[in-house]
């Protein structure tokens, strides 16, 4: 239930827009910059919600908060299926910033840490993120199937038919999100341990000050910021396939889905490996692979016809990006962050760490629209290389500081 809910809540705001990015832009008549502003508004609301959501997570049962979040997010999906105007779309993304973060994020992270215990943090977060990747991939397969079912290959130029097909995808997805909310409410069983119940009232200004004093908290802010920026760049892989590799819309969506299937493999594998040594070591390796893949994308060597090279580069990028994503909360135990303050710590770390929700969308949109085609994509990947380098350095410092 934790894994299923962990990704389902983000399907509507992000996953469908990632898999069907060219279609999403076409149906809602958006530019790359405009969809970036939608993500930015989501990020602003999320930015505020992280800290307060962390407080809530230390006071209420995860299943209740997570179920409510799923229901409200699904209701937003039904509204999205009406194809609202751009101003209303921005309001919807702000609403999703509240439902998916304030009510959901910190409860999910805290529940995962309790689930992992003292010795299996890597496995717990690896299974969570890998499982979430599998859920996203299955939603992607379902979405592509429904989309292609109502949009035959020969009709891709029919704008009305393309719009109608995408509406079916949105309606089916929204229904599933609400149903999974019901499953979570009745079946997500987090043990009422001493840590998760008796210490719910430990949040205070004094506790917040203690969390802020921890060096690991500040390093994790930087690490998560850089890793999450990399994750946001995966939004444009299907668009890269469409605009640079010249794939059709259905094939481009299949490329985005292929990327999602790499995530569970990386998540589970890295999670198990990390518990055999230090999670921070694999965090360093993830950033190193991200730098290599980003430099390759930015080089301009990927052109139509080099499909194997394109997919291989995506595979390397996915390993690096997803490895960093899997482990950046798994190192909380290594960084000596008290378990009973997990919700508060997650809120504080996420307050800065997830700021790419605010600036990554507009930045990517500006780079793509400012230099249409291949050049714009190259600029985005040079930015990824830069952030990955900063993340690599911060991870290296974290490892040296806590290796004993």
PLY file of the C-alpha trace (Angstrom):
ply
format ascii 1.0
element vertex 404
property float x
property float y
property float z
element edge 403
property int vertex1
property int vertex2
end_header
0.00 0.00 0.00
2.86 2.38 0.82
4.52 1.76 -2.54
1.25 1.91 -4.49
0.17 5.17 -2.87
3.67 6.63 -3.04
3.56 7.05 -6.81
-0.15 7.13 -7.56
-0.53 10.53 -5.92
1.96 12.03 -8.42
0.59 10.38 -11.60
-1.77 13.22 -12.48
0.46 16.24 -11.74
3.67 14.83 -13.21
3.83 11.33 -14.68
1.25 11.77 -17.43
2.77 15.12 -18.39
6.17 13.39 -18.54
5.07 10.41 -20.64
2.74 12.37 -22.92
4.60 15.69 -22.93
4.18 16.49 -26.67
0.49 15.51 -26.46
-0.02 17.41 -23.19
1.43 20.58 -24.71
-0.74 20.18 -27.81
-4.04 19.39 -26.05
-3.74 22.25 -23.55
-2.16 24.57 -26.17
0.87 25.31 -24.00
4.45 26.30 -24.65
7.31 24.71 -22.73
7.60 27.89 -20.67
3.89 27.90 -19.80
3.87 24.31 -18.55
7.02 25.23 -16.63
5.08 27.98 -14.84
2.39 25.43 -13.89
5.06 23.28 -12.28
6.49 26.40 -10.64
3.17 27.28 -9.01
2.95 23.70 -7.77
6.44 24.14 -6.34
5.60 27.39 -4.54
2.65 25.81 -2.73
4.71 22.68 -2.06
7.55 24.86 -0.73
5.26 26.19 1.99
3.63 22.80 2.59
6.82 20.82 3.27
7.54 22.25 6.73
3.93 22.28 7.94
3.33 18.86 6.42
6.29 17.59 8.39
4.63 18.77 11.61
1.37 17.02 10.67
3.25 13.80 9.92
4.54 13.66 13.51
1.00 13.93 14.87
-1.41 11.83 12.74
-1.51 8.33 11.30
-0.02 8.08 7.78
-2.91 6.07 6.29
-5.47 8.79 7.02
-3.39 11.65 5.66
-2.29 9.68 2.57
-5.83 8.49 1.73
-7.25 12.01 1.97
-4.43 13.26 -0.26
-5.23 10.64 -2.92
-8.93 11.47 -2.94
-8.39 15.21 -3.31
-5.73 14.67 -5.98
-8.07 12.39 -7.95
-10.83 15.01 -7.83
-8.36 17.44 -9.40
-7.76 14.90 -12.17
-11.44 14.87 -13.09
-11.28 18.64 -13.42
-8.15 18.33 -15.60
-10.17 16.11 -17.95
-12.44 19.09 -18.73
-9.36 20.68 -20.41
-9.37 23.91 -18.37
-7.90 27.18 -19.59
-4.30 28.07 -18.85
-5.14 30.33 -15.85
-7.28 27.57 -14.32
-4.58 25.01 -15.05
-2.15 27.07 -12.97
-4.65 27.12 -10.09
-5.07 23.34 -10.40
-1.32 22.80 -10.10
-1.26 25.00 -6.99
-4.07 22.87 -5.54
-2.07 19.71 -6.29
0.94 21.25 -4.54
-1.16 21.23 -1.36
-2.79 17.79 -1.73
0.36 15.89 -2.68
2.80 17.54 -0.27
1.07 18.97 2.81
-1.05 15.85 3.34
1.17 13.17 1.82
4.92 13.62 1.48
6.29 13.60 5.05
3.85 10.85 6.22
5.11 8.63 3.38
8.80 9.26 4.17
8.32 8.74 7.91
6.31 5.54 7.38
9.10 4.22 5.14
11.77 4.95 7.72
9.77 3.12 10.42
9.28 0.23 8.00
13.04 -0.01 7.32
14.07 -0.17 10.98
17.70 0.36 12.00
19.46 -1.93 9.51
17.40 -1.87 6.31
17.05 1.79 5.37
18.57 1.22 1.92
16.20 -1.68 1.22
13.19 0.24 2.48
13.79 3.33 0.37
15.01 1.22 -2.54
11.83 -0.85 -2.52
9.75 2.28 -2.07
11.26 4.18 -4.99
11.72 1.11 -7.16
8.15 0.06 -6.47
6.95 3.58 -7.18
8.80 3.40 -10.49
7.01 0.16 -11.33
3.64 1.71 -10.45
4.43 4.71 -12.66
5.51 2.41 -15.49
2.29 0.38 -15.24
0.24 3.56 -15.28
2.30 4.59 -18.30
1.58 1.32 -20.11
-2.12 1.69 -19.33
-2.09 5.30 -20.50
-0.28 4.51 -23.76
-2.66 1.58 -24.39
-5.77 3.72 -23.83
-4.31 6.57 -25.88
-3.36 4.34 -28.82
-6.70 2.50 -28.58
-8.61 5.69 -29.33
-5.93 7.19 -31.58
-4.91 4.91 -34.46
-1.39 5.49 -35.79
-2.75 7.04 -38.99
-4.82 9.60 -37.09
-2.07 11.31 -35.07
-2.58 14.55 -37.01
-6.27 14.74 -36.00
-6.19 17.27 -33.12
-9.76 16.58 -31.95
-9.26 12.83 -31.87
-5.95 13.25 -30.05
-7.65 15.47 -27.47
-10.52 13.03 -26.97
-8.11 10.12 -26.54
-6.12 11.98 -23.91
-9.31 12.85 -21.99
-10.03 9.11 -21.69
-6.54 8.64 -20.26
-7.19 11.37 -17.66
-10.60 10.03 -16.63
-9.39 6.45 -16.16
-6.32 7.61 -14.24
-8.35 9.87 -11.92
-10.76 7.04 -11.12
-7.87 4.73 -10.23
-6.27 7.37 -7.98
-9.50 7.68 -5.95
-9.92 3.89 -5.70
-6.35 3.46 -4.49
-7.13 6.07 -1.82
-9.81 3.72 -0.50
-7.39 0.80 -0.48
-4.82 2.83 1.43
-7.32 3.98 4.04
-8.38 0.43 4.90
-5.14 -1.50 4.30
-2.05 0.62 5.04
-0.93 -0.81 8.38
1.95 1.07 9.97
2.73 -0.44 13.41
1.90 1.77 16.38
5.43 1.64 17.72
6.65 3.72 20.61
8.45 5.93 18.12
5.47 6.56 15.88
2.86 7.15 18.60
4.27 8.21 21.97
6.62 10.75 20.46
4.08 12.39 18.17
4.05 15.51 20.35
7.79 16.08 20.32
7.58 18.80 17.71
8.48 22.16 19.15
10.56 25.19 18.30
13.36 23.62 20.37
13.19 20.42 18.31
13.22 22.45 15.09
16.37 24.23 16.26
18.02 20.90 17.03
17.24 19.60 13.55
18.62 22.73 11.89
21.89 22.39 13.84
22.67 19.01 12.24
25.29 19.30 9.43
23.71 16.31 7.67
20.45 18.27 7.29
22.20 21.08 5.41
24.15 18.68 3.20
20.96 16.77 2.40
19.30 20.02 1.34
21.99 20.48 -1.33
22.08 16.79 -2.30
18.31 16.55 -2.73
18.13 19.85 -4.63
20.67 18.61 -7.18
19.24 15.08 -7.42
15.68 16.35 -7.78
16.71 18.74 -10.54
17.99 15.67 -12.37
14.67 13.92 -11.83
12.81 16.94 -13.24
14.93 16.75 -16.41
13.50 13.26 -17.07
10.28 15.14 -17.93
11.72 16.03 -21.33
13.07 12.63 -22.44
9.89 11.83 -24.39
10.01 15.33 -25.89
13.67 14.79 -26.83
12.60 11.58 -28.59
9.91 13.50 -30.48
11.81 16.67 -31.40
15.41 15.50 -31.75
15.14 11.77 -32.57
11.99 12.41 -34.69
9.81 9.74 -33.02
6.01 9.90 -33.42
3.88 10.84 -30.39
2.98 7.24 -29.51
6.61 6.07 -29.86
7.81 9.06 -27.83
5.35 8.12 -25.06
6.68 4.54 -25.21
10.19 5.95 -24.68
9.00 7.74 -21.54
7.43 4.49 -20.32
10.65 2.56 -21.03
12.44 5.04 -18.78
9.96 4.31 -15.98
10.65 0.57 -16.14
14.33 1.23 -15.40
13.41 2.91 -12.13
12.22 -0.19 -10.20
15.29 -2.17 -11.29
17.64 0.58 -10.15
15.69 1.27 -6.97
15.63 -2.28 -5.65
19.20 -3.09 -6.74
20.75 0.06 -5.30
18.72 -0.23 -2.11
20.00 -3.73 -1.37
23.58 -2.85 -2.30
23.54 0.27 -0.13
22.75 -1.74 3.02
25.91 -3.79 2.45
28.19 -0.76 2.75
27.37 2.95 2.95
24.41 4.43 1.10
26.39 7.65 0.61
28.95 5.79 -1.56
26.26 4.81 -4.05
24.88 8.35 -3.85
28.27 9.60 -5.07
28.21 7.03 -7.90
24.73 8.10 -8.95
25.79 11.71 -9.41
28.89 10.59 -11.33
26.74 8.66 -13.84
24.39 11.63 -14.16
27.32 13.87 -15.08
28.50 11.41 -17.77
25.04 10.94 -19.31
24.24 14.67 -19.23
27.51 15.50 -21.01
26.70 12.89 -23.66
23.20 14.31 -24.27
24.61 17.83 -24.44
27.33 16.85 -26.91
24.92 16.70 -29.86
25.95 13.16 -30.89
22.39 11.83 -30.62
20.68 12.22 -33.98
17.82 10.42 -35.81
18.74 6.84 -36.66
21.01 6.28 -33.65
18.27 4.60 -31.64
20.50 2.14 -29.79
22.87 4.92 -28.74
19.92 7.06 -27.62
18.39 4.30 -25.50
21.78 3.39 -24.01
22.36 7.00 -22.95
18.88 7.14 -21.40
19.70 3.94 -19.52
22.92 5.43 -18.07
21.13 8.68 -17.15
18.31 6.74 -15.49
20.69 4.67 -13.37
22.43 7.81 -12.12
19.32 9.92 -11.56
17.26 7.17 -9.94
20.15 5.95 -7.75
20.49 9.43 -6.28
16.73 9.70 -5.84
16.50 6.34 -4.06
19.21 7.09 -1.53
18.93 10.72 -0.54
16.52 9.92 2.32
18.07 6.52 3.04
21.17 8.29 4.42
19.22 10.00 7.22
20.16 7.13 9.54
23.79 7.45 8.45
23.62 11.20 9.08
22.46 10.69 12.71
19.02 12.31 12.34
16.79 11.20 15.27
13.99 8.85 14.22
11.27 10.56 16.27
12.04 13.86 14.49
11.91 12.34 11.00
8.79 14.27 9.97
10.24 17.58 11.10
13.61 16.83 9.49
11.97 15.79 6.21
10.00 19.02 6.21
13.07 21.18 6.82
15.23 19.32 4.28
12.48 19.33 1.65
11.88 23.06 2.16
15.11 23.75 0.28
15.75 20.39 -1.38
12.59 20.46 -3.49
12.87 24.05 -4.69
13.40 22.68 -8.24
9.62 22.32 -8.16
9.63 26.12 -8.30
12.43 26.95 -10.72
13.14 23.81 -12.79
9.99 24.01 -14.92
10.43 27.64 -15.98
14.19 27.10 -16.44
13.69 24.08 -18.70
10.89 25.83 -20.57
12.99 28.97 -21.07
15.95 26.97 -22.39
13.78 24.90 -24.76
11.71 27.80 -26.09
14.70 30.14 -26.26
16.59 27.74 -28.55
13.97 25.54 -30.25
14.94 22.01 -31.26
18.21 20.27 -30.56
20.08 23.32 -29.20
17.54 23.92 -26.43
17.78 20.32 -25.28
21.57 20.59 -25.20
21.34 23.63 -22.94
19.06 21.73 -20.54
21.53 18.85 -20.28
24.47 21.17 -19.66
22.47 22.55 -16.72
21.93 18.98 -15.52
25.68 18.34 -15.71
26.34 21.43 -13.59
23.85 20.52 -10.84
25.03 16.91 -10.83
28.58 18.11 -10.22
27.46 20.14 -7.20
25.53 17.11 -5.91
28.59 14.92 -6.40
30.71 17.27 -4.28
28.08 17.53 -1.50
27.71 13.72 -1.40
31.46 13.31 -1.16
31.57 15.72 1.80
28.68 13.84 3.46
30.47 10.50 3.05
33.74 11.84 4.49
31.95 13.44 7.43
29.90 10.36 8.42
31.94 7.41 7.13
32.86 6.38 10.69
0 1
1 2
2 3
3 4
4 5
5 6
6 7
7 8
8 9
9 10
10 11
11 12
12 13
13 14
14 15
15 16
16 17
17 18
18 19
19 20
20 21
21 22
22 23
23 24
24 25
25 26
26 27
27 28
28 29
29 30
30 31
31 32
32 33
33 34
34 35
35 36
36 37
37 38
38 39
39 40
40 41
41 42
42 43
43 44
44 45
45 46
46 47
47 48
48 49
49 50
50 51
51 52
52 53
53 54
54 55
55 56
56 57
57 58
58 59
59 60
60 61
61 62
62 63
63 64
64 65
65 66
66 67
67 68
68 69
69 70
70 71
71 72
72 73
73 74
74 75
75 76
76 77
77 78
78 79
79 80
80 81
81 82
82 83
83 84
84 85
85 86
86 87
87 88
88 89
89 90
90 91
91 92
92 93
93 94
94 95
95 96
96 97
97 98
98 99
99 100
100 101
101 102
102 103
103 104
104 105
105 106
106 107
107 108
108 109
109 110
110 111
111 112
112 113
113 114
114 115
115 116
116 117
117 118
118 119
119 120
120 121
121 122
122 123
123 124
124 125
125 126
126 127
127 128
128 129
129 130
130 131
131 132
132 133
133 134
134 135
135 136
136 137
137 138
138 139
139 140
140 141
141 142
142 143
143 144
144 145
145 146
146 147
147 148
148 149
149 150
150 151
151 152
152 153
153 154
154 155
155 156
156 157
157 158
158 159
159 160
160 161
161 162
162 163
163 164
164 165
165 166
166 167
167 168
168 169
169 170
170 171
171 172
172 173
173 174
174 175
175 176
176 177
177 178
178 179
179 180
180 181
181 182
182 183
183 184
184 185
185 186
186 187
187 188
188 189
189 190
190 191
191 192
192 193
193 194
194 195
195 196
196 197
197 198
198 199
199 200
200 201
201 202
202 203
203 204
204 205
205 206
206 207
207 208
208 209
209 210
210 211
211 212
212 213
213 214
214 215
215 216
216 217
217 218
218 219
219 220
220 221
221 222
222 223
223 224
224 225
225 226
226 227
227 228
228 229
229 230
230 231
231 232
232 233
233 234
234 235
235 236
236 237
237 238
238 239
239 240
240 241
241 242
242 243
243 244
244 245
245 246
246 247
247 248
248 249
249 250
250 251
251 252
252 253
253 254
254 255
255 256
256 257
257 258
258 259
259 260
260 261
261 262
262 263
263 264
264 265
265 266
266 267
267 268
268 269
269 270
270 271
271 272
272 273
273 274
274 275
275 276
276 277
277 278
278 279
279 280
280 281
281 282
282 283
283 284
284 285
285 286
286 287
287 288
288 289
289 290
290 291
291 292
292 293
293 294
294 295
295 296
296 297
297 298
298 299
299 300
300 301
301 302
302 303
303 304
304 305
305 306
306 307
307 308
308 309
309 310
310 311
311 312
312 313
313 314
314 315
315 316
316 317
317 318
318 319
319 320
320 321
321 322
322 323
323 324
324 325
325 326
326 327
327 328
328 329
329 330
330 331
331 332
332 333
333 334
334 335
335 336
336 337
337 338
338 339
339 340
340 341
341 342
342 343
343 344
344 345
345 346
346 347
347 348
348 349
349 350
350 351
351 352
352 353
353 354
354 355
355 356
356 357
357 358
358 359
359 360
360 361
361 362
362 363
363 364
364 365
365 366
366 367
367 368
368 369
369 370
370 371
371 372
372 373
373 374
374 375
375 376
376 377
377 378
378 379
379 380
380 381
381 382
382 383
383 384
384 385
385 386
386 387
387 388
388 389
389 390
390 391
391 392
392 393
393 394
394 395
395 396
396 397
397 398
398 399
399 400
400 401
401 402
402 403
